[in-house]
Amino acid sequence: MCGNSVALAGITTSLGLEVGCDVVAQTLPMGAGDLCKLHPRVVIFELGAVSHDWIYTLSSAIPGLLLIGIDPETNRALLLQTRQAVDLSSRDLAEIIRQVEPTLPAPGKKPGHGA
């Protein structure tokens, strides 16, 4: 947990009661490098309280890390799961998009041209 809001304090307390969930709470600012030393599997942080560089550093340093950004004002969460890929072609990118958006036509198919 990275943040100073009352909302994050409540989330920290609630998650700490979950079986098998070890919670380490840190106040911001906390450097991404310092956080990486903890080898977290999930980082929950306040949206707007951290920089894009902070998020990028964490996601680059810890493949598979789940980042959850909390907006205390709207009670919304942004989930970012880091997966790294190297040397992607446009076809590779289309396949990644297809996994999230199954209505994207399969390779070689045009929309509206049957299966």
Backbone hydrogen bonds in HBPLUS format (Angstrom, degrees):
<---DONOR---> <-ACCEPTOR-->    atom                        ^
c    i                          cat <-CA-CA->   ^        H-A-AA   ^      H-
h    n   atom  resd res      DA  || num        DHA   H-A  angle D-A-AA Bond
n    s   type  num  typ     dist DA aas  dist angle  dist       angle   num
A0026-GLN N   A0001-MET O   2.84 MM  25  5.95 150.7  1.93 148.1 157.3     1
A0002-CYS N   A0044-ILE O   2.72 MM  42  6.12 147.4  1.82 158.7 168.4     2
A0003-GLY N   A0026-GLN O   3.17 MM  23  6.67 156.2  2.23 159.4 164.0     3
A0009-ALA N   A0005-SER O   3.09 MM   4  6.37 149.1  2.19 141.0 150.0     4
A0010-GLY N   A0006-VAL O   2.97 MM   4  6.27 153.1  2.04 150.7 156.9     5
A0011-ILE N   A0007-ALA O   3.03 MM   4  6.35 155.0  2.10 146.1 153.1     6
A0012-THR N   A0008-LEU O   2.84 MM   4  5.99 159.5  1.88 147.8 153.6     7
A0013-THR N   A0009-ALA O   3.04 MM   4  6.27 160.3  2.08 146.5 150.9     8
A0014-SER N   A0010-GLY O   2.97 MM   4  6.16 165.5  1.99 150.3 154.3     9
A0015-LEU N   A0011-ILE O   2.86 MM   4  5.98 172.4  1.87 157.8 160.1    10
A0016-GLY N   A0012-THR O   2.99 MM   4  6.02 145.3  2.12 140.8 150.5    11
A0017-LEU N   A0014-SER O   3.11 MM   3  5.43 149.5  2.21 105.1 114.0    12
A0018-GLU N   A0015-LEU O   3.03 MM   3  5.24 154.5  2.10 106.8 114.8    13
A0021-CYS N   A0018-GLU O   3.23 MM   3  5.50 157.6  2.28 131.4 128.9    14
A0035-LEU N   A0031-GLY O   3.07 MM   4  6.39 156.2  2.13 150.9 157.9    15
A0036-CYS N   A0032-ALA O   2.87 MM   4  6.10 150.8  1.95 149.3 157.3    16
A0038-LEU N   A0035-LEU O   2.99 MM   3  5.48 153.1  2.07 112.0 120.1    17
A0039-HIS N   A0036-CYS O   2.97 MM   3  5.31 158.9  2.01 112.6 119.5    18
A0066-LEU N   A0041-ARG O   3.11 MM  25  6.38 170.9  2.12 145.3 147.8    19
A0043-VAL N   A0066-LEU O   2.91 MM  23  6.40 155.5  1.97 159.9 166.3    20
A0068-ILE N   A0043-VAL O   2.81 MM  25  6.16 164.8  1.84 160.0 161.6    21
A0045-PHE N   A0068-ILE O   2.88 MM  23  6.30 157.0  1.94 154.7 160.5    22
A0070-ILE N   A0045-PHE O   2.71 MM  25  6.02 164.0  1.74 161.9 167.7    23
A0049-ALA N   A0046-GLU O   3.15 MM   3  5.45 160.5  2.19 123.5 127.5    24
A0047-LEU N   A0070-ILE O   2.81 MM  23  5.45 164.8  1.83 131.8 137.0    25
A0055-ILE N   A0051-SER O   3.22 MM   4  6.62 159.2  2.27 148.1 152.3    26
A0056-TYR N   A0052-HIS O   2.85 MM   4  6.08 163.8  1.88 152.5 157.5    27
A0057-THR N   A0053-ASP O   2.81 MM   4  5.93 161.1  1.85 149.9 155.0    28
A0058-LEU N   A0054-TRP O   3.13 MM   4  6.34 164.2  2.15 147.6 151.3    29
A0059-SER N   A0055-ILE O   2.96 MM   4  6.16 170.4  1.97 155.2 158.1    30
A0060-SER N   A0056-TYR O   2.86 MM   4  5.94 147.4  1.97 147.6 156.1    31
A0061-ALA N   A0057-THR O   2.99 MM   4  6.02 152.9  2.06 145.3 152.5    32
A0062-ILE N   A0058-LEU O   2.99 MM   4  6.01 147.4  2.10 153.2 160.0    33
A0065-LEU N   A0062-ILE O   3.16 MM   3  5.68 153.3  2.24 139.5 139.4    34
A0064-GLY N   A0082-THR O   2.95 MM  18  4.98 136.2  2.15 127.6 139.7    35
A0082-THR N   A0065-LEU O   3.04 MM  17  5.54 169.8  2.05 155.7 159.0    36
A0067-LEU N   A0080-LEU O   2.73 MM  13  4.94 177.7  1.73 156.6 156.6    37
A0080-LEU N   A0067-LEU O   2.76 MM  13  4.94 164.7  1.78 160.0 161.3    38
A0069-GLY N   A0078-LEU O   2.83 MM   9  4.90 162.9  1.86 148.7 149.6    39
A0078-LEU N   A0069-GLY O   2.75 MM   9  4.90 155.0  1.81 142.7 151.6    40
A0071-ASP N   A0076-ARG O   2.90 MM   5  5.41 165.5  1.93 163.3 164.6    41
A0074-THR N   A0071-ASP O   3.25 MM   3  5.71 131.2  2.50 110.3 121.0    42
A0075-ASN N   A0071-ASP O   2.87 MM   4  5.64 132.7  2.10 157.7 172.0    43
A0093-LEU N   A0089-SER O   3.03 MM   4  6.40 157.6  2.08 149.7 155.4    44
A0094-ALA N   A0090-SER O   2.94 MM   4  6.17 153.8  2.01 143.5 150.8    45
A0095-GLU N   A0091-ARG O   2.97 MM   4  6.25 149.1  2.06 145.1 153.2    46
A0096-ILE N   A0092-ASP O   3.03 MM   4  6.36 152.3  2.11 148.1 155.4    47
A0097-ILE N   A0093-LEU O   2.96 MM   4  6.25 160.3  2.00 151.4 156.6    48
A0098-ARG N   A0094-ALA O   2.83 MM   4  6.01 151.7  1.91 144.1 152.7    49
A0099-GLN N   A0095-GLU O   3.07 MM   4  6.33 140.0  2.24 141.3 150.3    50
A0099-GLN N   A0096-ILE O   3.22 MM   3  5.27 129.2  2.50  95.1 107.7    51
A0100-VAL N   A0097-ILE O   3.02 MM   3  5.29 130.8  2.27 102.9 115.7    52
A0101-GLU N   A0097-ILE O   2.71 MM   4  5.83 155.1  1.77 155.4 164.4    53
A0104-LEU N   A0101-GLU O   3.07 MM   3  6.01 171.1  2.08 130.5 132.7    54
A0109-LYS N   A0106-ALA O   3.04 MM   3  5.58 159.4  2.08 142.6 143.4    55
A0113-HIS N   A0110-LYS O   3.18 MM   3  5.69 143.7  2.32 148.3 142.7    56
